[in-house]
Amino acid sequence: MVNLIVKSKIKSAVPDLSVSSDVSDELNKKVLELLEKGTKRAKLNGRRTLQAKDL
């Protein structure tokens, strides 16, 4: 699995909370799912470019 999430940046985004070690793994899964759905949508629309509207 490709790791797209930088763990240290999660802590920066929520400075008032402790962040469990499994948060980055779950967030990475969600991002990969979002990209997969967007990729399918772009291809169905005959494009080879992923755009924000695909997400």
mmCIF entry with sequence, helices, sheets and N, C-alpha, C, O atoms, coordinates in Angstrom:
data_MODEL
# 
_entry.id   MODEL 
# 
_entity.id                         1 
_entity.type                       polymer 
_entity.pdbx_number_of_molecules   1 
# 
_entity_poly.entity_id                      1 
_entity_poly.type                           'polypeptide(L)' 
_entity_poly.nstd_linkage                   no 
_entity_poly.nstd_monomer                   no 
_entity_poly.pdbx_seq_one_letter_code       MVNLIVKSKIKSAVPDLSVSSDVSDELNKKVLELLEKGTKRAKLNGRRTLQAKDL 
_entity_poly.pdbx_seq_one_letter_code_can   MVNLIVKSKIKSAVPDLSVSSDVSDELNKKVLELLEKGTKRAKLNGRRTLQAKDL 
_entity_poly.pdbx_strand_id                 A 
# 
loop_
_entity_poly_seq.entity_id 
_entity_poly_seq.num 
_entity_poly_seq.mon_id 
_entity_poly_seq.hetero 
1 1  MET n 
1 2  VAL n 
1 3  ASN n 
1 4  LEU n 
1 5  ILE n 
1 6  VAL n 
1 7  LYS n 
1 8  SER n 
1 9  LYS n 
1 10 ILE n 
1 11 LYS n 
1 12 SER n 
1 13 ALA n 
1 14 VAL n 
1 15 PRO n 
1 16 ASP n 
1 17 LEU n 
1 18 SER n 
1 19 VAL n 
1 20 SER n 
1 21 SER n 
1 22 ASP n 
1 23 VAL n 
1 24 SER n 
1 25 ASP n 
1 26 GLU n 
1 27 LEU n 
1 28 ASN n 
1 29 LYS n 
1 30 LYS n 
1 31 VAL n 
1 32 LEU n 
1 33 GLU n 
1 34 LEU n 
1 35 LEU n 
1 36 GLU n 
1 37 LYS n 
1 38 GLY n 
1 39 THR n 
1 40 LYS n 
1 41 ARG n 
1 42 ALA n 
1 43 LYS n 
1 44 LEU n 
1 45 ASN n 
1 46 GLY n 
1 47 ARG n 
1 48 ARG n 
1 49 THR n 
1 50 LEU n 
1 51 GLN n 
1 52 ALA n 
1 53 LYS n 
1 54 ASP n 
1 55 LEU n 
# 
_struct_asym.id          A 
_struct_asym.entity_id   1 
# 
loop_
_struct_conf.conf_type_id 
_struct_conf.id 
_struct_conf.pdbx_PDB_helix_id 
_struct_conf.beg_label_comp_id 
_struct_conf.beg_label_asym_id 
_struct_conf.beg_label_seq_id 
_struct_conf.pdbx_beg_PDB_ins_code 
_struct_conf.end_label_comp_id 
_struct_conf.end_label_asym_id 
_struct_conf.end_label_seq_id 
_struct_conf.pdbx_end_PDB_ins_code 
_struct_conf.beg_auth_comp_id 
_struct_conf.beg_auth_asym_id 
_struct_conf.beg_auth_seq_id 
_struct_conf.end_auth_comp_id 
_struct_conf.end_auth_asym_id 
_struct_conf.end_auth_seq_id 
_struct_conf.pdbx_PDB_helix_class 
_struct_conf.details 
_struct_conf.pdbx_PDB_helix_length 
HELX_P HELX_P1 AA1 LYS A 7  ? ALA A 13 ? LYS A 7  ALA A 13 1 ? 7  
HELX_P HELX_P2 AA2 VAL A 23 ? LEU A 44 ? VAL A 23 LEU A 44 1 ? 22 
HELX_P HELX_P3 AA3 ALA A 52 ? ASP A 54 ? ALA A 52 ASP A 54 5 ? 3  
# 
_struct_conf_type.id          HELX_P 
_struct_conf_type.criteria    ? 
_struct_conf_type.reference   ? 
# 
loop_
_atom_site.group_PDB 
_atom_site.id 
_atom_site.type_symbol 
_atom_site.label_atom_id 
_atom_site.label_alt_id 
_atom_site.label_comp_id 
_atom_site.label_asym_id 
_atom_site.label_entity_id 
_atom_site.label_seq_id 
_atom_site.pdbx_PDB_ins_code 
_atom_site.Cartn_x 
_atom_site.Cartn_y 
_atom_site.Cartn_z 
_atom_site.occupancy 
_atom_site.B_iso_or_equiv 
_atom_site.pdbx_formal_charge 
_atom_site.auth_seq_id 
_atom_site.auth_comp_id 
_atom_site.auth_asym_id 
_atom_site.auth_atom_id 
_atom_site.pdbx_PDB_model_num 
ATOM 1   N N  . MET A 1 1  ? 0.846   -1.178 0.000   1.00 0.00 ? 1  MET A N  1 
ATOM 2   C CA . MET A 1 1  ? 0.000   0.000  0.000   1.00 0.00 ? 1  MET A CA 1 
ATOM 3   C C  . MET A 1 1  ? 0.895   1.246  0.000   1.00 0.00 ? 1  MET A C  1 
ATOM 4   O O  . MET A 1 1  ? 1.890   1.305  0.722   1.00 0.00 ? 1  MET A O  1 
ATOM 5   N N  . VAL A 1 2  ? 0.536   2.214  -0.798  1.00 0.00 ? 2  VAL A N  1 
ATOM 6   C CA . VAL A 1 2  ? 1.244   3.483  -0.870  1.00 0.00 ? 2  VAL A CA 1 
ATOM 7   C C  . VAL A 1 2  ? 0.893   4.305  0.365   1.00 0.00 ? 2  VAL A C  1 
ATOM 8   O O  . VAL A 1 2  ? -0.276  4.385  0.744   1.00 0.00 ? 2  VAL A O  1 
ATOM 9   N N  . ASN A 1 3  ? 1.889   4.912  0.989   1.00 0.00 ? 3  ASN A N  1 
ATOM 10  C CA . ASN A 1 3  ? 1.634   5.729  2.166   1.00 0.00 ? 3  ASN A CA 1 
ATOM 11  C C  . ASN A 1 3  ? 1.634   7.198  1.763   1.00 0.00 ? 3  ASN A C  1 
ATOM 12  O O  . ASN A 1 3  ? 2.692   7.763  1.483   1.00 0.00 ? 3  ASN A O  1 
ATOM 13  N N  . LEU A 1 4  ? 0.457   7.824  1.731   1.00 0.00 ? 4  LEU A N  1 
ATOM 14  C CA . LEU A 1 4  ? 0.311   9.205  1.292   1.00 0.00 ? 4  LEU A CA 1 
ATOM 15  C C  . LEU A 1 4  ? 0.248   10.197 2.445   1.00 0.00 ? 4  LEU A C  1 
ATOM 16  O O  . LEU A 1 4  ? 0.335   11.406 2.228   1.00 0.00 ? 4  LEU A O  1 
ATOM 17  N N  . ILE A 1 5  ? 0.102   9.707  3.648   1.00 0.00 ? 5  ILE A N  1 
ATOM 18  C CA . ILE A 1 5  ? -0.109  10.563 4.807   1.00 0.00 ? 5  ILE A CA 1 
ATOM 19  C C  . ILE A 1 5  ? 1.186   10.724 5.601   1.00 0.00 ? 5  ILE A C  1 
ATOM 20  O O  . ILE A 1 5  ? 1.879   9.747  5.884   1.00 0.00 ? 5  ILE A O  1 
ATOM 21  N N  . VAL A 1 6  ? 1.500   11.962 5.953   1.00 0.00 ? 6  VAL A N  1 
ATOM 22  C CA . VAL A 1 6  ? 2.667   12.261 6.784   1.00 0.00 ? 6  VAL A CA 1 
ATOM 23  C C  . VAL A 1 6  ? 2.186   12.364 8.229   1.00 0.00 ? 6  VAL A C  1 
ATOM 24  O O  . VAL A 1 6  ? 1.429   13.270 8.578   1.00 0.00 ? 6  VAL A O  1 
ATOM 25  N N  . LYS A 1 7  ? 2.630   11.435 9.060   1.00 0.00 ? 7  LYS A N  1 
ATOM 26  C CA . LYS A 1 7  ? 2.145   11.340 10.435  1.00 0.00 ? 7  LYS A CA 1 
ATOM 27  C C  . LYS A 1 7  ? 2.360   12.621 11.230  1.00 0.00 ? 7  LYS A C  1 
ATOM 28  O O  . LYS A 1 7  ? 1.484   13.015 12.001  1.00 0.00 ? 7  LYS A O  1 
ATOM 29  N N  . SER A 1 8  ? 3.482   13.268 11.065  1.00 0.00 ? 8  SER A N  1 
ATOM 30  C CA . SER A 1 8  ? 3.759   14.489 11.830  1.00 0.00 ? 8  SER A CA 1 
ATOM 31  C C  . SER A 1 8  ? 2.803   15.622 11.467  1.00 0.00 ? 8  SER A C  1 
ATOM 32  O O  . SER A 1 8  ? 2.535   16.499 12.289  1.00 0.00 ? 8  SER A O  1 
ATOM 33  N N  . LYS A 1 9  ? 2.293   15.604 10.251  1.00 0.00 ? 9  LYS A N  1 
ATOM 34  C CA . LYS A 1 9  ? 1.362   16.651 9.819   1.00 0.00 ? 9  LYS A CA 1 
ATOM 35  C C  . LYS A 1 9  ? -0.017  16.477 10.447  1.00 0.00 ? 9  LYS A C  1 
ATOM 36  O O  . LYS A 1 9  ? -0.741  17.456 10.627  1.00 0.00 ? 9  LYS A O  1 
ATOM 37  N N  . ILE A 1 10 ? -0.383  15.254 10.780  1.00 0.00 ? 10 ILE A N  1 
ATOM 38  C CA . ILE A 1 10 ? -1.665  15.015 11.449  1.00 0.00 ? 10 ILE A CA 1 
ATOM 39  C C  . ILE A 1 10 ? -1.649  15.706 12.805  1.00 0.00 ? 10 ILE A C  1 
ATOM 40  O O  . ILE A 1 10 ? -2.603  16.394 13.167  1.00 0.00 ? 10 ILE A O  1 
ATOM 41  N N  . LYS A 1 11 ? -0.574  15.524 13.550  1.00 0.00 ? 11 LYS A N  1 
ATOM 42  C CA . LYS A 1 11 ? -0.446  16.148 14.864  1.00 0.00 ? 11 LYS A CA 1 
ATOM 43  C C  . LYS A 1 11 ? -0.507  17.669 14.747  1.00 0.00 ? 11 LYS A C  1 
ATOM 44  O O  . LYS A 1 11 ? -1.080  18.332 15.612  1.00 0.00 ? 11 LYS A O  1 
ATOM 45  N N  . SER A 1 12 ? 0.071   18.223 13.696  1.00 0.00 ? 12 SER A N  1 
ATOM 46  C CA . SER A 1 12 ? 0.027   19.670 13.473  1.00 0.00 ? 12 SER A CA 1 
ATOM 47  C C  . SER A 1 12 ? -1.396  20.150 13.218  1.00 0.00 ? 12 SER A C  1 
ATOM 48  O O  . SER A 1 12 ? -1.759  21.265 13.593  1.00 0.00 ? 12 SER A O  1 
ATOM 49  N N  . ALA A 1 13 ? -2.194  19.308 12.583  1.00 0.00 ? 13 ALA A N  1 
ATOM 50  C CA . ALA A 1 13 ? -3.566  19.682 12.240  1.00 0.00 ? 13 ALA A CA 1 
ATOM 51  C C  . ALA A 1 13 ? -4.495  19.662 13.446  1.00 0.00 ? 13 ALA A C  1 
ATOM 52  O O  . ALA A 1 13 ? -5.501  20.372 13.471  1.00 0.00 ? 13 ALA A O  1 
ATOM 53  N N  . VAL A 1 14 ? -4.161  18.849 14.446  1.00 0.00 ? 14 VAL A N  1 
ATOM 54  C CA . VAL A 1 14 ? -4.985  18.756 15.659  1.00 0.00 ? 14 VAL A CA 1 
ATOM 55  C C  . VAL A 1 14 ? -4.088  18.904 16.901  1.00 0.00 ? 14 VAL A C  1 
ATOM 56  O O  . VAL A 1 14 ? -3.889  17.942 17.643  1.00 0.00 ? 14 VAL A O  1 
ATOM 57  N N  . PRO A 1 15 ? -3.557  20.101 17.117  1.00 0.00 ? 15 PRO A N  1 
ATOM 58  C CA . PRO A 1 15 ? -2.578  20.293 18.190  1.00 0.00 ? 15 PRO A CA 1 
ATOM 59  C C  . PRO A 1 15 ? -3.132  20.110 19.602  1.00 0.00 ? 15 PRO A C  1 
ATOM 60  O O  . PRO A 1 15 ? -2.364  19.872 20.534  1.00 0.00 ? 15 PRO A O  1 
ATOM 61  N N  . ASP A 1 16 ? -4.429  20.216 19.774  1.00 0.00 ? 16 ASP A N  1 
ATOM 62  C CA . ASP A 1 16 ? -5.025  20.102 21.106  1.00 0.00 ? 16 ASP A CA 1 
ATOM 63  C C  . ASP A 1 16 ? -5.322  18.665 21.511  1.00 0.00 ? 16 ASP A C  1 
ATOM 64  O O  . ASP A 1 16 ? -5.777  18.419 22.629  1.00 0.00 ? 16 ASP A O  1 
ATOM 65  N N  . LEU A 1 17 ? -5.071  17.716 20.617  1.00 0.00 ? 17 LEU A N  1 
ATOM 66  C CA . LEU A 1 17 ? -5.394  16.318 20.893  1.00 0.00 ? 17 LEU A CA 1 
ATOM 67  C C  . LEU A 1 17 ? -4.176  15.425 20.728  1.00 0.00 ? 17 LEU A C  1 
ATOM 68  O O  . LEU A 1 17 ? -3.255  15.732 19.970  1.00 0.00 ? 17 LEU A O  1 
ATOM 69  N N  . SER A 1 18 ? -4.191  14.329 21.443  1.00 0.00 ? 18 SER A N  1 
ATOM 70  C CA . SER A 1 18 ? -3.223  13.271 21.178  1.00 0.00 ? 18 SER A CA 1 
ATOM 71  C C  . SER A 1 18 ? -3.739  12.491 19.977  1.00 0.00 ? 18 SER A C  1 
ATOM 72  O O  . SER A 1 18 ? -4.949  12.386 19.775  1.00 0.00 ? 18 SER A O  1 
ATOM 73  N N  . VAL A 1 19 ? -2.839  11.952 19.191  1.00 0.00 ? 19 VAL A N  1 
ATOM 74  C CA . VAL A 1 19 ? -3.230  11.235 17.983  1.00 0.00 ? 19 VAL A CA 1 
ATOM 75  C C  . VAL A 1 19 ? -2.763  9.787  18.092  1.00 0.00 ? 19 VAL A C  1 
ATOM 76  O O  . VAL A 1 19 ? -1.572  9.515  18.240  1.00 0.00 ? 19 VAL A O  1 
ATOM 77  N N  . SER A 1 20 ? -3.710  8.877  18.017  1.00 0.00 ? 20 SER A N  1 
ATOM 78  C CA . SER A 1 20 ? -3.408  7.454  18.081  1.00 0.00 ? 20 SER A CA 1 
ATOM 79  C C  . SER A 1 20 ? -2.594  7.039  16.861  1.00 0.00 ? 20 SER A C  1 
ATOM 80  O O  . SER A 1 20 ? -2.732  7.622  15.786  1.00 0.00 ? 20 SER A O  1 
ATOM 81  N N  . SER A 1 21 ? -1.755  6.040  17.032  1.00 0.00 ? 21 SER A N  1 
ATOM 82  C CA . SER A 1 21 ? -0.877  5.608  15.941  1.00 0.00 ? 21 SER A CA 1 
ATOM 83  C C  . SER A 1 21 ? -1.631  5.042  14.746  1.00 0.00 ? 21 SER A C  1 
ATOM 84  O O  . SER A 1 21 ? -1.113  5.062  13.630  1.00 0.00 ? 21 SER A O  1 
ATOM 85  N N  . ASP A 1 22 ? -2.840  4.539  14.955  1.00 0.00 ? 22 ASP A N  1 
ATOM 86  C CA . ASP A 1 22 ? -3.592  3.950  13.845  1.00 0.00 ? 22 ASP A CA 1 
ATOM 87  C C  . ASP A 1 22 ? -4.363  4.978  13.018  1.00 0.00 ? 22 ASP A C  1 
ATOM 88  O O  . ASP A 1 22 ? -4.946  4.627  11.993  1.00 0.00 ? 22 ASP A O  1 
ATOM 89  N N  . VAL A 1 23 ? -4.374  6.232  13.444  1.00 0.00 ? 23 VAL A N  1 
ATOM 90  C CA . VAL A 1 23 ? -5.088  7.273  12.707  1.00 0.00 ? 23 VAL A CA 1 
ATOM 91  C C  . VAL A 1 23 ? -4.490  7.460  11.313  1.00 0.00 ? 23 VAL A C  1 
ATOM 92  O O  . VAL A 1 23 ? -5.229  7.579  10.335  1.00 0.00 ? 23 VAL A O  1 
ATOM 93  N N  . SER A 1 24 ? -3.184  7.486  11.215  1.00 0.00 ? 24 SER A N  1 
ATOM 94  C CA . SER A 1 24 ? -2.560  7.704  9.903   1.00 0.00 ? 24 SER A CA 1 
ATOM 95  C C  . SER A 1 24 ? -2.867  6.564  8.938   1.00 0.00 ? 24 SER A C  1 
ATOM 96  O O  . SER A 1 24 ? -3.063  6.799  7.746   1.00 0.00 ? 24 SER A O  1 
ATOM 97  N N  . ASP A 1 25 ? -2.912  5.336  9.440   1.00 0.00 ? 25 ASP A N  1 
ATOM 98  C CA . ASP A 1 25 ? -3.240  4.194  8.579   1.00 0.00 ? 25 ASP A CA 1 
ATOM 99  C C  . ASP A 1 25 ? -4.667  4.296  8.051   1.00 0.00 ? 25 ASP A C  1 
ATOM 100 O O  . ASP A 1 25 ? -4.918  4.060  6.869   1.00 0.00 ? 25 ASP A O  1 
ATOM 101 N N  . GLU A 1 26 ? -5.594  4.646  8.928   1.00 0.00 ? 26 GLU A N  1 
ATOM 102 C CA . GLU A 1 26 ? -6.999  4.753  8.518   1.00 0.00 ? 26 GLU A CA 1 
ATOM 103 C C  . GLU A 1 26 ? -7.206  5.929  7.571   1.00 0.00 ? 26 GLU A C  1 
ATOM 104 O O  . GLU A 1 26 ? -7.951  5.826  6.597   1.00 0.00 ? 26 GLU A O  1 
ATOM 105 N N  . LEU A 1 27 ? -6.547  7.040  7.859   1.00 0.00 ? 27 LEU A N  1 
ATOM 106 C CA . LEU A 1 27 ? -6.642  8.203  6.986   1.00 0.00 ? 27 LEU A CA 1 
ATOM 107 C C  . LEU A 1 27 ? -6.064  7.891  5.608   1.00 0.00 ? 27 LEU A C  1 
ATOM 108 O O  . LEU A 1 27 ? -6.608  8.323  4.592   1.00 0.00 ? 27 LEU A O  1 
ATOM 109 N N  . ASN A 1 28 ? -4.981  7.155  5.573   1.00 0.00 ? 28 ASN A N  1 
ATOM 110 C CA . ASN A 1 28 ? -4.379  6.743  4.305   1.00 0.00 ? 28 ASN A CA 1 
ATOM 111 C C  . ASN A 1 28 ? -5.352  5.880  3.498   1.00 0.00 ? 28 ASN A C  1 
ATOM 112 O O  . ASN A 1 28 ? -5.471  6.050  2.285   1.00 0.00 ? 28 ASN A O  1 
ATOM 113 N N  . LYS A 1 29 ? -6.048  4.956  4.168   1.00 0.00 ? 29 LYS A N  1 
ATOM 114 C CA . LYS A 1 29 ? -7.041  4.111  3.486   1.00 0.00 ? 29 LYS A CA 1 
ATOM 115 C C  . LYS A 1 29 ? -8.142  4.961  2.870   1.00 0.00 ? 29 LYS A C  1 
ATOM 116 O O  . LYS A 1 29 ? -8.555  4.731  1.733   1.00 0.00 ? 29 LYS A O  1 
ATOM 117 N N  . LYS A 1 30 ? -8.617  5.953  3.635   1.00 0.00 ? 30 LYS A N  1 
ATOM 118 C CA . LYS A 1 30 ? -9.692  6.820  3.139   1.00 0.00 ? 30 LYS A CA 1 
ATOM 119 C C  . LYS A 1 30 ? -9.237  7.614  1.912   1.00 0.00 ? 30 LYS A C  1 
ATOM 120 O O  . LYS A 1 30 ? -9.989  7.757  0.947   1.00 0.00 ? 30 LYS A O  1 
ATOM 121 N N  . VAL A 1 31 ? -8.019  8.125  1.952   1.00 0.00 ? 31 VAL A N  1 
ATOM 122 C CA . VAL A 1 31 ? -7.487  8.892  0.820   1.00 0.00 ? 31 VAL A CA 1 
ATOM 123 C C  . VAL A 1 31 ? -7.359  8.003  -0.413  1.00 0.00 ? 31 VAL A C  1 
ATOM 124 O O  . VAL A 1 31 ? -7.712  8.416  -1.518  1.00 0.00 ? 31 VAL A O  1 
ATOM 125 N N  . LEU A 1 32 ? -6.857  6.792  -0.228  1.00 0.00 ? 32 LEU A N  1 
ATOM 126 C CA . LEU A 1 32 ? -6.723  5.868  -1.360  1.00 0.00 ? 32 LEU A CA 1 
ATOM 127 C C  . LEU A 1 32 ? -8.087  5.511  -1.951  1.00 0.00 ? 32 LEU A C  1 
ATOM 128 O O  . LEU A 1 32 ? -8.222  5.410  -3.170  1.00 0.00 ? 32 LEU A O  1 
ATOM 129 N N  . GLU A 1 33 ? -9.100  5.320  -1.100  1.00 0.00 ? 33 GLU A N  1 
ATOM 130 C CA . GLU A 1 33 ? -10.459 5.044  -1.587  1.00 0.00 ? 33 GLU A CA 1 
ATOM 131 C C  . GLU A 1 33 ? -10.982 6.225  -2.394  1.00 0.00 ? 33 GLU A C  1 
ATOM 132 O O  . GLU A 1 33 ? -11.575 6.043  -3.458  1.00 0.00 ? 33 GLU A O  1 
ATOM 133 N N  . LEU A 1 34 ? -10.764 7.422  -1.893  1.00 0.00 ? 34 LEU A N  1 
ATOM 134 C CA . LEU A 1 34 ? -11.214 8.632  -2.575  1.00 0.00 ? 34 LEU A CA 1 
ATOM 135 C C  . LEU A 1 34 ? -10.540 8.767  -3.942  1.00 0.00 ? 34 LEU A C  1 
ATOM 136 O O  . LEU A 1 34 ? -11.192 9.112  -4.927  1.00 0.00 ? 34 LEU A O  1 
ATOM 137 N N  . LEU A 1 35 ? -9.250  8.499  -3.997  1.00 0.00 ? 35 LEU A N  1 
ATOM 138 C CA . LEU A 1 35 ? -8.525  8.568  -5.267  1.00 0.00 ? 35 LEU A CA 1 
ATOM 139 C C  . LEU A 1 35 ? -8.987  7.493  -6.243  1.00 0.00 ? 35 LEU A C  1 
ATOM 140 O O  . LEU A 1 35 ? -9.078  7.742  -7.446  1.00 0.00 ? 35 LEU A O  1 
ATOM 141 N N  . GLU A 1 36 ? -9.275  6.311  -5.735  1.00 0.00 ? 36 GLU A N  1 
ATOM 142 C CA . GLU A 1 36 ? -9.756  5.228  -6.601  1.00 0.00 ? 36 GLU A CA 1 
ATOM 143 C C  . GLU A 1 36 ? -11.105 5.587  -7.224  1.00 0.00 ? 36 GLU A C  1 
ATOM 144 O O  . GLU A 1 36 ? -11.311 5.388  -8.421  1.00 0.00 ? 36 GLU A O  1 
ATOM 145 N N  . LYS A 1 37 ? -12.017 6.114  -6.416  1.00 0.00 ? 37 LYS A N  1 
ATOM 146 C CA . LYS A 1 37 ? -13.327 6.526  -6.930  1.00 0.00 ? 37 LYS A CA 1 
ATOM 147 C C  . LYS A 1 37 ? -13.189 7.655  -7.941  1.00 0.00 ? 37 LYS A C  1 
ATOM 148 O O  . LYS A 1 37 ? -13.860 7.658  -8.973  1.00 0.00 ? 37 LYS A O  1 
ATOM 149 N N  . GLY A 1 38 ? -12.321 8.611  -7.644  1.00 0.00 ? 38 GLY A N  1 
ATOM 150 C CA . GLY A 1 38 ? -12.098 9.726  -8.557  1.00 0.00 ? 38 GLY A CA 1 
ATOM 151 C C  . GLY A 1 38 ? -11.501 9.274  -9.876  1.00 0.00 ? 38 GLY A C  1 
ATOM 152 O O  . GLY A 1 38 ? -11.870 9.772  -10.939 1.00 0.00 ? 38 GLY A O  1 
ATOM 153 N N  . THR A 1 39 ? -10.581 8.331  -9.801  1.00 0.00 ? 39 THR A N  1 
ATOM 154 C CA . THR A 1 39 ? -9.956  7.794  -11.009 1.00 0.00 ? 39 THR A CA 1 
ATOM 155 C C  . THR A 1 39 ? -10.986 7.111  -11.897 1.00 0.00 ? 39 THR A C  1 
ATOM 156 O O  . THR A 1 39 ? -10.984 7.298  -13.113 1.00 0.00 ? 39 THR A O  1 
ATOM 157 N N  . LYS A 1 40 ? -11.860 6.326  -11.296 1.00 0.00 ? 40 LYS A N  1 
ATOM 158 C CA . LYS A 1 40 ? -12.915 5.654  -12.064 1.00 0.00 ? 40 LYS A CA 1 
ATOM 159 C C  . LYS A 1 40 ? -13.822 6.673  -12.734 1.00 0.00 ? 40 LYS A C  1 
ATOM 160 O O  . LYS A 1 40 ? -14.191 6.511  -13.897 1.00 0.00 ? 40 LYS A O  1 
ATOM 161 N N  . ARG A 1 41 ? -14.184 7.729  -12.000 1.00 0.00 ? 41 ARG A N  1 
ATOM 162 C CA . ARG A 1 41 ? -15.068 8.751  -12.550 1.00 0.00 ? 41 ARG A CA 1 
ATOM 163 C C  . ARG A 1 41 ? -14.412 9.462  -13.734 1.00 0.00 ? 41 ARG A C  1 
ATOM 164 O O  . ARG A 1 41 ? -15.057 9.697  -14.756 1.00 0.00 ? 41 ARG A O  1 
ATOM 165 N N  . ALA A 1 42 ? -13.138 9.801  -13.595 1.00 0.00 ? 42 ALA A N  1 
ATOM 166 C CA . ALA A 1 42 ? -12.426 10.478 -14.684 1.00 0.00 ? 42 ALA A CA 1 
ATOM 167 C C  . ALA A 1 42 ? -12.382 9.595  -15.928 1.00 0.00 ? 42 ALA A C  1 
ATOM 168 O O  . ALA A 1 42 ? -12.612 10.072 -17.039 1.00 0.00 ? 42 ALA A O  1 
ATOM 169 N N  . LYS A 1 43 ? -12.087 8.311  -15.742 1.00 0.00 ? 43 LYS A N  1 
ATOM 170 C CA . LYS A 1 43 ? -12.025 7.386  -16.877 1.00 0.00 ? 43 LYS A CA 1 
ATOM 171 C C  . LYS A 1 43 ? -13.388 7.215  -17.530 1.00 0.00 ? 43 LYS A C  1 
ATOM 172 O O  . LYS A 1 43 ? -13.486 7.155  -18.755 1.00 0.00 ? 43 LYS A O  1 
ATOM 173 N N  . LEU A 1 44 ? -14.451 7.137  -16.714 1.00 0.00 ? 44 LEU A N  1 
ATOM 174 C CA . LEU A 1 44 ? -15.800 7.011  -17.269 1.00 0.00 ? 44 LEU A CA 1 
ATOM 175 C C  . LEU A 1 44 ? -16.190 8.236  -18.087 1.00 0.00 ? 44 LEU A C  1 
ATOM 176 O O  . LEU A 1 44 ? -17.013 8.146  -18.998 1.00 0.00 ? 44 LEU A O  1 
ATOM 177 N N  . ASN A 1 45 ? -15.598 9.372  -17.761 1.00 0.00 ? 45 ASN A N  1 
ATOM 178 C CA . ASN A 1 45 ? -15.868 10.598 -18.500 1.00 0.00 ? 45 ASN A CA 1 
ATOM 179 C C  . ASN A 1 45 ? -14.872 10.818 -19.638 1.00 0.00 ? 45 ASN A C  1 
ATOM 180 O O  . ASN A 1 45 ? -14.811 11.903 -20.217 1.00 0.00 ? 45 ASN A O  1 
ATOM 181 N N  . GLY A 1 46 ? -14.094 9.786  -19.951 1.00 0.00 ? 46 GLY A N  1 
ATOM 182 C CA . GLY A 1 46 ? -13.184 9.848  -21.086 1.00 0.00 ? 46 GLY A CA 1 
ATOM 183 C C  . GLY A 1 46 ? -11.964 10.736 -20.875 1.00 0.00 ? 46 GLY A C  1 
ATOM 184 O O  . GLY A 1 46 ? -11.364 11.207 -21.840 1.00 0.00 ? 46 GLY A O  1 
ATOM 185 N N  . ARG A 1 47 ? -11.597 10.966 -19.620 1.00 0.00 ? 47 ARG A N  1 
ATOM 186 C CA . ARG A 1 47 ? -10.441 11.812 -19.335 1.00 0.00 ? 47 ARG A CA 1 
ATOM 187 C C  . ARG A 1 47 ? -9.305  10.989 -18.748 1.00 0.00 ? 47 ARG A C  1 
ATOM 188 O O  . ARG A 1 47 ? -9.516  9.946  -18.130 1.00 0.00 ? 47 ARG A O  1 
ATOM 189 N N  . ARG A 1 48 ? -8.100  11.491 -18.960 1.00 0.00 ? 48 ARG A N  1 
ATOM 190 C CA . ARG A 1 48 ? -6.915  10.866 -18.360 1.00 0.00 ? 48 ARG A CA 1 
ATOM 191 C C  . ARG A 1 48 ? -6.329  11.761 -17.279 1.00 0.00 ? 48 ARG A C  1 
ATOM 192 O O  . ARG A 1 48 ? -5.224  11.524 -16.791 1.00 0.00 ? 48 ARG A O  1 
ATOM 193 N N  . THR A 1 49 ? -7.084  12.792 -16.911 1.00 0.00 ? 49 THR A N  1 
ATOM 194 C CA . THR A 1 49 ? -6.643  13.727 -15.881 1.00 0.00 ? 49 THR A CA 1 
ATOM 195 C C  . THR A 1 49 ? -7.628  13.688 -14.723 1.00 0.00 ? 49 THR A C  1 
ATOM 196 O O  . THR A 1 49 ? -8.826  13.897 -14.913 1.00 0.00 ? 49 THR A O  1 
ATOM 197 N N  . LEU A 1 50 ? -7.130  13.423 -13.535 1.00 0.00 ? 50 LEU A N  1 
ATOM 198 C CA . LEU A 1 50 ? -7.950  13.457 -12.329 1.00 0.00 ? 50 LEU A CA 1 
ATOM 199 C C  . LEU A 1 50 ? -8.142  14.910 -11.932 1.00 0.00 ? 50 LEU A C  1 
ATOM 200 O O  . LEU A 1 50 ? -7.173  15.650 -11.764 1.00 0.00 ? 50 LEU A O  1 
ATOM 201 N N  . GLN A 1 51 ? -9.396  15.315 -11.785 1.00 0.00 ? 51 GLN A N  1 
ATOM 202 C CA . GLN A 1 51 ? -9.708  16.693 -11.426 1.00 0.00 ? 51 GLN A CA 1 
ATOM 203 C C  . GLN A 1 51 ? -10.438 16.721 -10.093 1.00 0.00 ? 51 GLN A C  1 
ATOM 204 O O  . GLN A 1 51 ? -10.975 15.708 -9.646  1.00 0.00 ? 51 GLN A O  1 
ATOM 205 N N  . ALA A 1 52 ? -10.452 17.892 -9.462  1.00 0.00 ? 52 ALA A N  1 
ATOM 206 C CA . ALA A 1 52 ? -11.100 18.043 -8.157  1.00 0.00 ? 52 ALA A CA 1 
ATOM 207 C C  . ALA A 1 52 ? -12.560 17.602 -8.205  1.00 0.00 ? 52 ALA A C  1 
ATOM 208 O O  . ALA A 1 52 ? -13.065 17.030 -7.239  1.00 0.00 ? 52 ALA A O  1 
ATOM 209 N N  . LYS A 1 53 ? -13.232 17.860 -9.303  1.00 0.00 ? 53 LYS A N  1 
ATOM 210 C CA . LYS A 1 53 ? -14.646 17.489 -9.405  1.00 0.00 ? 53 LYS A CA 1 
ATOM 211 C C  . LYS A 1 53 ? -14.853 15.977 -9.394  1.00 0.00 ? 53 LYS A C  1 
ATOM 212 O O  . LYS A 1 53 ? -15.961 15.510 -9.129  1.00 0.00 ? 53 LYS A O  1 
ATOM 213 N N  . ASP A 1 54 ? -13.804 15.207 -9.677  1.00 0.00 ? 54 ASP A N  1 
ATOM 214 C CA . ASP A 1 54 ? -13.907 13.750 -9.638  1.00 0.00 ? 54 ASP A CA 1 
ATOM 215 C C  . ASP A 1 54 ? -13.933 13.228 -8.204  1.00 0.00 ? 54 ASP A C  1 
ATOM 216 O O  . ASP A 1 54 ? -14.407 12.122 -7.943  1.00 0.00 ? 54 ASP A O  1 
ATOM 217 N N  . LEU A 1 55 ? -13.426 14.022 -7.295  1.00 0.00 ? 55 LEU A N  1 
ATOM 218 C CA . LEU A 1 55 ? -13.370 13.603 -5.902  1.00 0.00 ? 55 LEU A CA 1 
ATOM 219 C C  . LEU A 1 55 ? -14.671 13.886 -5.189  1.00 0.00 ? 55 LEU A C  1 
ATOM 220 O O  . LEU A 1 55 ? -14.800 13.594 -4.001  1.00 0.00 ? 55 LEU A O  1 
# 
